[in-house]
Amino acid sequence: MKGTVLGILITLTSLASGAVRVLQTNSAGDNIHVIDPATNQVVATIEDIEAPHGIVIAPDGTRIYVTDEALRTLDVVDARTLKVLKRIPLSGRPNNVDVAKDGTRVYVGIRQAPGVVDVIDTASLTNVKSIPVKGEIHNVYVTPDGRYAVAGSIAASTINVIDTSTDTVSWTLTMSAGIRPMAFTRNPDGSTKNIIVQLSGFHGFAVVDFASRKEIRRITLPDLPGHERETEGLQGSPSHGLAITPDGRMLWATSKFYDSVVAYSLPDYKLLKMVPVGLHPDWLTITPDGKGLYVAVAGDDVTVVVDIQTMKVVKKIPVGSVPKRNASGMLRTD
């Protein structure tokens, strides 16, 4: 018991020497902007990662993992120096990435046939396994309870659920269209209740019951009265970007048709507000305190900050070229 308490104290002390940051990738550039959410200012950049795709922060805040489409590597960035420590070769061109809750493995979606999820061991920084899945993988997420890695394929329209205790596929669900971003609601015990999934060509999202492995609901985002739909440059995804507040009570989704983000209450999916943010909102992240929604507005080369309580835009932060994937969390600074 004493050892457990001491370990908790050490962990808390370590995290106290960190700082919350928002990381914004620039898909048509070679850098990543680092934003301080306390001031909503860019405080640094991570350089020398051409065409960065996915990004995730290690649970202990010491590393940042970035998928590098140009080199087909997972680039490991030291959180203190913001320099690339190592580039780990992957089995193919990567898309998105996530990290196990204990920080021991990184899961990388490989966007080419026949379709695998690469598993990176974070102790040795090596690619230790490629998990066969159904279809090339665009996005991969570790569920909030850490028990599964969920990988979506645009080409095969499949959701592939991987058991993280064995790194094998537990089940696969085929949807009606390509799988875009996903988010997860939780049961009272912390286990996964629903997968919320955006689909190619659909202005909205579907809800999949995790236990029954079936779609149970589909919600179309509202039209914006007095505004014509934006249809240029959608890349097959009129709604691309999801985020749930840390308390699990609010869902945000992007509308490329109306250059907006849309808020829904959970668990009833009641429409709350539609907030215009700019041309082609493409990805979302929410800070750990649940106060700020950060929207990658790809068409305007900015990250837009929405105050979640007031549901109003409070800042537009200039970043790099075509910002897309982003992430937020604690970075170690000592």
LOVO-986140 format. One record per residue: x, y, z of N, C-alpha, C, O in turn; residue in three letters. Coordinates in pm, whole numbers, plus 32768, in hexadecimal, padded with zeros to 4 digits. Layout:
# LOVO-986140
XYZXYZXYZXYZALA
...
END
This chain:
# LOVO-986140
80537F8880008000800080008056807D8000803B80DD7FB7MET
80C2807D8054811A80F18059815A810B7FD2816A817E7FA7LYS
8181809C7F8D81BE80AC7F0B815F80E87EA68186813A7E53GLY
80DE80BF7EAF807A80F47E54806681897E6A806281D77E0BTHR
805A81B17EEA8049823E7F0B80C182907EDD80B182FC7EA4VAL
813A825B7EF581B282A17ECA81B482B27E3381D8831B7E00LEU
818B82487DEB818882507D59812982BA7D28814783027CC9GLY
80B282C47D698052832A7D44808A83B57D5D807A840F7D0AILE
80CD83C77DD08107844A7DF0817284727D8C817A84E57D63LEU
81C584117D66822E842E7D0281EF84567C7E821D84B47C3DILE
8185840F7C568142842E7BD8810784BA7BDC811785067B7CTHR
80C284DD7C49808785617C5580F185CE7C5580DD86387C1ALEU
816085B47C9881CD86167C9A8206862B7C0F8225869C7BE7THR
821485BD7BC5824B85C77B3E81EF86177AE4821C866D7A99SER
816A85FA7AED810C86407A97810486D47ABA80E487277A65LEU
812186F57B38811D87817B62818687D47B1B817A884F7B15ALA
81EE87947AE5825787DC7A9F823D87E37A09829887FC79BASER
81C087CC79E3819C87D279578144884A79388126889B7990GLY
811C885478B980C588C0788D8066888A7824808F883B77CEALA
7FE988B378297F88888A77C47FA688D577437FBD894D7743VAL
7FA4888A76D77FBB88C376537F59888975ED7F2A881875FBARG
7F3B88D875887EEF88A975147F51889F74A07F9988FE7484VAL
7F53882D745D7FAE881573EE7F5F8813736C7F0187C6735ELEU
7F868867730E7F3F8873728F7F99884B721B7FFB889071FDGLN
7F7887DC71D97FC487B471637F9A880770EB7F2B883B70E5THR
7FF58812708B7FDB885A700F7FF387FA6F9D806587DE6F79ASN
7F8687C66F637F9287536F087FDA87736E86800F87186E45SER
7FDD87F26E5F802588186DE580A9885C6E0580E3889F6DAFALA
80D9884B6E7E815688896EA681B888256EE081A987AC6ECBGLY
821B88576F27828088006F63829688236FF68303880E702CASP
822D88597036823B887970C381B6886A710D814D885470D0ASN
81BF88777190814C886A71E9815188E0724981B988FD7282ILE
80E18924725A80DD899872B280B4896D733F805A891B7351HIS
80F789A773A180DD898B742E809A8A05746B80D28A72746CVAL
802089F1749F7FCE8A5F74D17FBE8A5275687FA489E6759CILE
7FCF8AC175AF7FB48AC7763E7F228AF076517EFD8B617631ASP
7ECC8A9576847E3E8AB776907E218B2076FB7DB48B5876FFPRO
7E828B3C77527E6F8BA577B67E6E8C2F77767E298C8A77A5ALA
7EBB8C3D77087EC48CBE76C47E908CB976357E7A8D2175F6THR
7E7C8C3F76027E568C2975767EBA8C6975167E958CA874B3ASN
7F398C5875397FA68C8774E57FFC8C0F74BB80088BAE7505GLN
80368C18744380988BB4741881198BCE7464814F8C3C745FVAL
814A8B6974AB81C18B7C74FE823B8B3074C882AB8B4574F8VAL
82268AD9746582978A8E742B82658A4773AE81EE8A427392ALA
82C48A0F736482A389B772F482FB893C72FA836D89407329THR
82C488CE72C98310885372B48331884E722082D7884E71CDILE
83B18848720083DD88537175840787CB713D841987697185GLU
841487CA70B78452875A706F83FD86DB706F8432866C7076ASP
837986EB706883218678705182C9869C6FDB826586E26FEAILE
82ED866B6F6582A6868E6EEB8224863F6EE2822185C66EF9GLU
81B986866EBF8134864A6EB1810D85F96F2C80EE85826F21ALA
810E86386FA280E385F0701A804F85CE70107FFE861F6FE3PRO
802C8556703B7F9F853070377F65852C70C47F2C858F70F1HIS
7F7484BC710A7F3C84B171907F9E84DD71FA801784DF71E4GLY
7F67850172707FBC852C72DF7F79850573617EFF850F736FILE
7FCB84D973C37F9784B47445800684CB74AD807C84BE7490VAL
7FDC84EE7526803985067594803C848B75EE7FD384547610ILE
80B4845F761580C283EE7670807D840D76F5807B8480771FALA
804483A777377FFE83BF77B6805384057821801E84527870PRO
80D683EB7823812B842B7887816084B3785A81AA84F578A3ASP
813B84DC77E08160856077B081EF85707781821885E07763GLY
823D8504777982CA8511775682E4850D76C0834C853B7691THR
828684D67675829B84C875E5821E84F0759781AE84F175CBARG
82378512751A81CC852C74B981E484CD7445825484C37412ILE
817B848874198187842B73AA813E8465733080CA848A7339TYR
8185846B72BF814F84A872458163844871D181D1841471BDVAL
80FA84307184810A83DF710B813A84387099810084A1707DTHR
81A2840B705981E784566FF181C884136F6B820083AB6F4BASP
816D84516F1D814584146E9E81B584166E3881C183B96DE7GLU
8206847D6E3A827184896DD682D8841A6DE3830383E16D7FALA
82FF83FB6E5E836883966E76832F830D6E9B837A82AB6EA3LEU
82AB83066EB1826B82896EDC82A682576F5F82CD81E46F6DARG
82AC82B36FBD82E58294703F828982C870AE8233831D7097THR
829F82947126826982D2719E82DA832371DA834182EC7201LEU
82C683A671E1832E83FE72158315841572AA82A8843D72D3ASP
837C83FC72F983748409738B83B6848D73B2842D84A27398VAL
836984E673F08398856B741283A7857674AA834D854F74F4VAL
841885A974D7842E85C2756583DC863C758F83EA86A77553ASP
8388862D75F4832E8699761C837887107657834587807652ALA
83ED86FA768E8437876876CB847D87BF7662847788397667ARG
84BF877D7603850D87C5759F84BE87E1751F84E2883974D0THR
84518795750A8400879B748F845387757414843A87A673A6LEU
84B5871E7428850786EA73BB84E5865873A184BF860F73FDLYS
84F5862E732384DC85A27300854B854B733985C18560731BVAL
852584EA738C8586848D73C685A48418736A861583EB735FLEU
853B83E87329854A837072D684DA83697271846A8395728BLYS
84F9833171FC849383147197848B827C718984ED823B7165ARG
8418824471A6840581B471A683C4818A7123835481B57106ILE
8405813770D283CA810B7053834780BF706A833C806F70C6PRO
82E780DA701482658099701A8253803C6FA282A4803C6F45LEU
81E87FEE6FA681D37F8C6F3B81977FCA6EBD818F7F876E56SER
816E80486EC48135808C6E518117811D6E748142814F6EDCGLY
80CE81606E1C80AE81EE6E32804D81FC6EA67FE181C16EA3ARG
807182496F0B801B82546F817FB282C16F747FC383216F29PRO
7F4782B06FBE7EE7831B6FD57EE68339706C7F4A836970A1ASN
7E79831F70AE7E72834E71387EB082EC719C7ED7827D7179ASN
7EB9831A721B7F0782D472807EC882EA73097E8983527321VAL
7ED8828873627EB2829B73ED7F10824874447F5B81F47413ASP
7F0A826274C87F68822275247F1981DA75917EAE820975BAVAL
7F4D816875BE7F0E811D762B7F0A817176A97F5E81C976BDALA
7EA7815776FF7E9681A877787F0C819A77D77F2981F67823LYS
7F51812877D47FC9811878288048814777E380B5813F781CASP
803A8177776880AC81AF7720810C814B76E48173817376AEGLY
80EF80C976EC8150806476C2814F804A762C81B1801875F5THR
80E0806A75E980D6804F755A809480C475128041810B7549ARG
80BB80D37496807B8135743E803D80E773CA807B808D7392VAL
7FC2810C73A77F7B80CA733A7F72812972C27F42819A72CFTYR
7FA380FB724F7FAA814F71D77F57811071687F6D809E7142VAL
7EF7815C71357EA8812E70C37EF7813A70427F3081A47027GLY
7EFA80CF6FF37F4480CD6F747EE080D76F017E8980816EF0ILE
7EED81416EB27E8C81626E4B7EB581286DC37EC481726D62ARG
7EC880A66DBE7EDD80646D3E7EBD7FD06D4D7EC47F986DBAGLN
7E9B7F926CDA7E737F056CDB7EE77EAE6D0A7F5B7ED06CF3ALA
7EC77E3D6D4C7E407E096D667E007E436DE27D897E2A6DF9PRO
7E477E8D6E317E107ECB6EA97E457E8C6F287E2B7E176F45GLY
7E907EDC6F757EC37EAF6FF67EC67F2570567EBD7F99702DVAL
7ED37F0470D57EF47F66713C7F7C7F3F71747F8B7ED171ABVAL
7FDF7F96716680647F7B719C80667F98723280277FF67262ASP
80AF7F44727B80BC7F53730B814E7F76732B81AA7F2C7309VAL
81607FE6736D81E68016739081FC8002742681AC80317477ILE
82677FBE7449828E7FAF74D582D8802D74FF833E805074C3ASP
82A78072756782E280F4758A835F80E775E083A6814A75F3THR
837B8071761583F8805E765F846D8051760084D580917612ALA
845D7FFC759A84C87FE6753984BF804274C1851D804C7472SER
844C808774B2843280DD743D8446808F73BB848D80BA7360LEU
8404801C73B684087FC8733E837A7F9E7318831F7F9A736BTHR
836B7F81729882ED7F4F726282E97EB8727A83307E6C7239ASN
82957E8C72D882997E007304822D7DA872C782367D2D72CFVAL
81C67DE7728A815B7D94725581067DE371F380F27E5C7203LYS
80D37D9E718C806F7DD871337FF27D82713E7FF37D0C711ASER
7F867DBD716F7F0A7D7371867EB57D7871087E8E7DE570DEILE
7E987D0670C97E437D0770517DB47D3170727D797D0170D2PRO
7D7E7D8D70217CF57DBB70327CB27DBB6FA97CF27D9E6F44VAL
7C317DDB6FA77BE67DDB6F2A7BE47E686EEF7B937EBB6F18LYS
7C3D7E816E907C427F026E4D7CB37F5B6E7C7CE27F506EEDGLY
7CDF7FB46E227D4580156E457D1080726EB37C9A80976EB1GLU
7D6480966F127D3680DE6F897D5481736F7F7DC4819E6F62ILE
7CEA81C16F987CF782546F9A7D0C828570297D6F82C97045HIS
7CB0826470847CBB8291710E7CC0821C716E7C8081B57156ASN
7D0B822B71DB7D0F81C672457D09820D72CB7D4A827372E0VAL
7CB981D473277CA5821173AA7CAB81A574157C7A81357401TYR
7CE781C574877CDF817074FC7C65819D754C7C5582157567VAL
7C0E813F75737B96816375BD7BB9819F76457C2681847679THR
7B6081EF767F7B80823176FF7BAA81D2776E7BF881F877C5PRO
7B768155776E7B9E80F577D57C1F80AC77B37C52805F7804ASP
7C5580C5773B7CD4808977147CCC7FF976E57D337FBE76C2GLY
7C557FBE76E37C4A7F2F76C67C4F7F0E76317C6B7E9C760BARG
7C337F7275DD7C2B7F57754E7C6D7FC874FE7C6F803C7529TYR
7CA27FA474897CCA800574247C6A7FF373AF7C5B7F85737BALA
7C2A805F73877BBF805873237BF1809D72A47C12811472A5VAL
7BF5805172377C30808071BA7BC68084714D7B7F80237137ALA
7BBC80F671087B58810870A07B94810E70157BFD814A7000GLY
7B5080CE6FB67B7C80CB6F2A7B1981166ED27AA180FD6ED7SER
7B4C81736E837AF981B66E207AD881576DAD7A65814C6D85ILE
7B3D81126D7A7B2C80BE6D047ACD80496D1C7A7B80296CC6ALA
7AD880086D907A887F916DAC7A0C7FAF6DFF79BA7F566E16ALA
79FC802C6E2E798980546E81797F80016F0079117FE16F2DSER
79F17FE06F3A79F17F876FAF7A257FCD702C7A7C80247026THR
79ED7FA3709E7A227FC471217A617F4471577A1B7EDF716AILE
7AE27F4671727B2C7ED271A27B507EE872357B977F477256ASN
7B207E92728D7B357EA3731C7BA07E41734B7B8E7DC87344VAL
7C0F7E77737B7C847E2873A37C8A7E21743B7C837E87747FILE
7C987DA874717CAA7D9375007D3A7DB575237D977D7474F2ASP
7D4F7E1A75777DD87E4675957E217DE875F57E9A7DF47607THR
7DDA7D8A76317E1E7D2976877E657CBD76367EC47C7F7666SER
7E367CA875BB7E727C4275647EA37C7B74E07EEB7C377497THR
7E7D7CF874C17E9A7D37743F7E6C7CDF73CC7EB47CC8736BASP
7DF07CB073D87DAD7C66736E7D227CA1735A7CEB7CE073B5THR
7CE97C8D72E37C657CC372C57BFA7C7773117BF37BFC7309VAL
7BA87CC0735A7B3A7C8573A67ABC7C7A73527A797C127352SER
7A9B7CE673097A277CE272AF7A307D5172497A797DB3725ATRP
79E37D4171DE79E17DA0716F79517DBB714878FF7D607140THR
79337E39712F78AE7E62710278BB7EAC707E790D7F077072LEU
786A7E84701B78677ECA6F9B77F47F2D6F9B77817F096FB3THR
78157FAC6F7F77B080166F7A778880336EE977B87FF16E8DMET
773180956ED676FC80B26E517758810A6DFE774381196D86SER
77BE81436E3C7819819D6DF4789F819F6E3F78AC81666EABALA
790081E36E03798681E86E3C798A82246EC7793E82806EE7GLY
79E381F06F1979ED821A6FA57A4C82926FB17AC0828D6F87ILE
7A1882FB6FEB7A65837570027A82838170997A94831970D9ARG
7A8983F770D47AA583FF71647A3F83B671BC79CB83A57197PRO
7A6F838D72317A1B834972937A328386731D7A9883C47337MET
79CF8372737679D983987402798B83327453794082E27419ALA
799A833274D7796382C67528791D82FD75A47952835275EBPHE
78A482C975BD786182E6763B78788271769A789B8203766FTHR
7863828B771D788782287783780F81FF77D777B4824E77F0ARG
78118183780277B48153786777E0818678F0785081B778FFASN
7788817A795777AE81A879DD782D81687A13787481A57A62PRO
784B80EB79E978C580A97A19794180CD79C779AD809779E0ASP
79328128796579A38153791379B6810878927A048131783DGLY
796F80997881797B804C780679378096779378EB80F477A8SER
7954806B771A792180B076A4788D8091768D7865801C7688THR
783D80FA768177AE80EC7668778F80F475D3775580977599LYS
77B581637595779981797506781581A774BC786C81E974F5ASN
781D8182743C787B81C073DF782C8226738F77C98203734FILE
785682A37392781B8309733C7877831572C478F0832B72D4ILE
78408307724D789482FD71D6785F8354716577E783537147VAL
78B8839F7128789683EA70AF78B383947035791083437034GLN
786283A86FCD786783526F57787C83A56ED9785184186ED1LEU
78BF836A6E7778D483AD6DF7784E83D56DBA77EF83866DB5SER
784884526D8A77D284816D44775B84A36D9B76F284C76D67GLY
776984986E2076F784B06E79771285296ED1777985326F13PHE
76B385856ED176BD86006F21768385E56FAC7613860F6FCCHIS
76D0859E6FFD76A08579708176F3850870BB776B84FE709FGLY
76B484B3710C76FC84447149769B83D4716B762383E9717APHE
76D3835C7177768882E6719F76B282BF722C772082E17258ALA
765A827872717676824872F8767081AF72F5760B817472CDVAL
76DD8170731F76E880DE732276EA80B073B3773A80E07403VAL
7691805273D576928017745B77057FB47464770C7F547417ASP
77607FCD74C277D97F7B74CA77BA7EEC74F277FA7E8E74C0PHE
775A7ED8754B773B7E52757D76F97DFB7512771E7D877500ALA
76977E3474CB764F7DE6746576937DEA73DD76727D9B7384SER
76F37E4773CE773F7E54735176E47E7872DB76F37E43726CARG
76857ED272F476257EFB728F76127F937290761C7FD472F9LYS
75F77FCB721A75D08057721375448067724E74E9801D7229GLU
753480C772A874B280DA72E97474816372CB73FF817972EAILE
74C181BC7290748B8242727974E1828A7212755982707205ARG
74A282E671C874EC833A716B74B483C77174743B83DB716EARG
750C8427718374E384B27197751F85097129759785077112ILE
74C9855570E674F485B3707F7509863B70BD74B3866D7106THR
757B867970A2759486FF70D47532876170957504874B7025LEU
751187CC70DC74AD882B70A874E3887D7034755C888F7026PRO
748888AF6FE274AB89156F8074B2899C6FC7747389B1702EASP
74FE89F66F8E750C8A7C6FC774B68ADB6F7474D88AFA6F02LEU
74478B0A6FAC73EA8B5F6F5F74308BD86F23747F8C1C6F64PRO
74108BF16EA474478C656E6074D28C516E27750C8CAF6DF1GLY
75088BD76E32758F8BBC6E01758D8B496D9D754A8AE46DB2HIS
75D68B5A6D2F75E58AEE6CCE76508A8D6CFE76AD8AB26D46GLU
76418A116CD776A489AB6CFC772989C26CB5772C89E16C3DARG
779689B36CFE781C89B26CC4783689256C91783688C66CE0GLU
784E89156C10785E888F6BD678E688786B97790388086B6DTHR
793988DD6B8F79BD88CE6B527A2388996BB87A2788C66C2AGLU
7A7488396B8C7AE5880B6BDC7AC087BC6C587B0B87BE6CBAGLY
7A4F87776C577A23872F6CCF7A6B86A96CE27A6986726D4FLEU
7AA986756C787AF085F66C7F7A9585856CB07AC0852D6CFAGLN
7A1985896C8479BC851D6CA5798A851D6D33794B84BD6D5FGLY
79A485896D7E797F85886E0C7942860E6E34798986676E64SER
78BF861F6E20787F869D6E46787D86B66EDB786887276F07PRO
7892864D6F29789F865C6FBA791786096FE77914858E6FDFSER
7981864D701579FF860870337A3E864870AE7A7B86B270A5HIS
7A2E8607711F7A63863A719C7A00862B720C798F865C7204GLY
7A2985E6727879D485CC72EC7A2585E0736C7A9D85C7736FLEU
79E2860E73D57A218615745879B4861474C4794A864F74B2ALA
79D185D07532797685C975A479BB860A761B7A3285F27633ILE
7972865C766579AB869E76DB79D486367743799985CA7749THR
7A39865677957A6985F477F779FE85BF78567A08854E7885PRO
7997860F7872792D85DF78CA78C885877881786B855378BFASP
78D8857577FE7881851E77B077F785557796779E850A776EGLY
77E185D777AB775B860E77A17740865D772176CF86887709ARG
77A6866F76CE779286BD765477E7868675E2785C866575F4MET
77AA867D756D77EC865274F277F486C87492779387117480LEU
786A86D87456787C873D73ED789D86F6736B78EA8695736ATRP
7864872672FC787E86F07277789187637215785987CF7227ALA
78E0874B71AE78F787B37149789387A770D67866873970B4THR
78748818709C7824882070227873886C6FB9787D88E66FBFSER
78AB88226F5978EF88676EEB788B88AC6E8F78AB89116E52LYS
781288756E8577AB88B56E32779489456E5C7780899D6E08PHE
7797895F6EDE777589E36F1177E78A246F6077D18A836FABTYR
786289F06F4F78D88A2D6F8C78C28A46702278E08AB17056ASP
788C89E07066786289F070F078868977714478AB890E7111SER
7879898871C778798918722477F08914726777B0897B727CVAL
77C4889A7289773D888872BD7746883C7341778B87D7734BVAL
76FF886E73A777008831742C767F87E67446761188147426ALA
768F876E7482761D871D74AE763186F5754076A286DE756BTYR
75C486ED758B75CD86B9761375D08622760E759A85E475B2SER
760F85E7767276128556768275D88533770A75ED857C776BLEU
758E84C377147582845776B1750B8463765374F084067608PRO
74C184D47655744484DC760974568511757A73F7850F752CASP
74CF8540755774EB857374D0748E85E574AA745D85EC743ATYR
7475863E7509742486B374EF747C872174B574E6874074EALYS
744E875D7445749887CA7406749D88437462743688717494LEU
751888777478752B88E974D1754C89697487750F89D174A0LEU
75AD8963742C75DC89DE73ED762C89BE7370766F89577369LYS
76248A16730D76778A10729576CD8A8E729376988AFD7297MET
77508A7E728B77AC8AEE729878028AFA721A78548AA17202VAL
77F38B6371C8784A8B75715378DB8B8C717E78F68BD971DBPRO
793A8B49713979C78B54715E7A238B7470EA7A928BA570FFVAL
79F88B58706D7A508B716FFB7A4E8B006F987A0B8A9B6FADGLY
7A998B116F2C7A938AB76EB97AD28A2F6ED57B498A266EF5LEU
7A8389C66EC87AB0893B6ED47AE789186F5F7B5D88F76F6BHIS
7A95891D6FC57AC188E970477AD88853703B7A81880B700APRO
7B4C882370677B74879B70447B91874170BA7B8E86C770AAASP
7BAE8777712E7BD1872271A07BBA877172207BBD87EC7220TRP
7BA58728728E7B858767730D7BD5872A737E7BF386B3737DLEU
7BF9877D73E17C2D874B745F7BFA87A574CE7BE5881D74B9THR
7BE8876C75457BB987B575BA7C2387AB76267C59873E763EILE
7C42881976667CA7881976CF7C7987C677477C0087B7775DTHR
7CD6879077957CB2873878047C528775786A7C07872C78ABPRO
7C5387FA78787BF7883978D67B6B884A789E7B10887778E4ASP
7B578826781F7AD4882D77E17AA488B877BF7A2E88CA779FGLY
7AFC891C77C37AD189A577AD7ADA89D3771C7A898A2376EFLYS
7B3E89A076D27B5789D2764C7B4C896775E17B8588FB75EEGLY
7B03898675767AFD893274FE7B58897274957B4789E77473LEU
7BB8892474637C17895773FF7BF8891573797BFB889B736BTYR
7BD9896A73167BA9893E72947C13895B722B7C3A89CE7217VAL
7C4188F271E77C9E890471787C4E892E70FD7C0388DE70C4ALA
7C5E89AA70D57C1389E070637C7089DD6FEA7CBE8A396FD2VAL
7C6589706F9E7CC789536F357CC689BB6EC67D2F89D86E8CALA
7C5289F26EA67C4A8A506E377C7A8ADB6E567C908B2B6DFBGLY
7C8C8AFB6ED57CB78B826EFC7D408B846F3F7D718BEE6F64ASP
7D7E8B0F6F4E7E028B056F8D7E038B40701A7E5F8B887040ASP
7D9B8B2270667D938B5070F07D5E8AE071487D1C8A837119VAL
7D7B8AEA71CA7D378A9B72307CD98AF8727A7D048B5D72B2THR
7C5A8AD672797BF48B2A72B77BD38AF373417BC18A7B7352VAL
7BCC8B4C73A37BAE8B26742D7B1D8B4B744B7AF48BBE743CVAL
7AD08AE674777A468AFC74A17A3E8AE775387A668A7E756AVAL
7A0B8B4B757F79F38B3B760E797A8ADF761F790D8AFF75F1ASP
798E8A6D766179258A09766878B08A3776BE783D8A1476A1ILE
78C98A847724785B8AB3777A78018B16773177868B0B7736GLN
783E8B7876ED77EE8BDE76A877CA8BB6761A77718BF175DDTHR
78118B5175E477FF8B22755B78168B9474F777CD8BA37495MET
787E8BE3751278A38C5074B979368C46749379888C1574E0LYS
79568C75741A79E18C7C73EE7A288CEA743E79F88D5B7446VAL
7A9A8CC674797AE48D2974C87B6C8D4A748C7BAC8DAB74B4VAL
7B998CFA742C7C1E8D1473F37C2F8CC9736F7BFE8C59735FLYS
7C758D0873107CA28CC672967D398CD072937D718D3E728CLYS
7D7C8C5D72987E0D8C5872A67E4C8C3272207E358BC271F2ILE
7E988C8871E07EDC8C6371647F3F8BF1717D7F8F8BF671DAPRO
7F378B8A71287F958B1A71337FD58B0270AB7FF58B627065VAL
7FE88A837083802C8A6670077FCD8A4B6F947F5A8A776F94GLY
80008A026F307FB589EB6EB57F5B89716EC07F8989016ED8SER
7EDA89896EB07E7189226EB57E7588D46F397E95885D6F39VAL
7E5589146FA77E5488CE70277DE38867702C7D7388827002PRO
7E0387F170607D9E8788706C7DA4874970F77D6F87827156LYS
7DE386D371057DDF868E71857E1F86E271F57E82872871E0ARG
7DE386D9726C7E1C871D72DF7E0886C9735C7DBF8666735AASN
7E4986F173C77E4186A874467E5E870974B77E9A877274A2ALA
7E3186E475307E4E873775A47E6B86DF761A7E3C866E7623SER
7EBB871476767EDE86C776ED7F55870577337F87876E770AGLY
7F8286C3779D7FF286F277ED807786C877AE808B8653778EMET
80D18727779D8159870B777281B8872277E681AC8785782ELEU
821686C777F8827C86D8785F82DC874778348305874E77C1ARG
82FD879D78938357880C787583D9880878C38433885878A9THR
83E587AA7924846187A5797484CA8751792C85398741795FASP
END
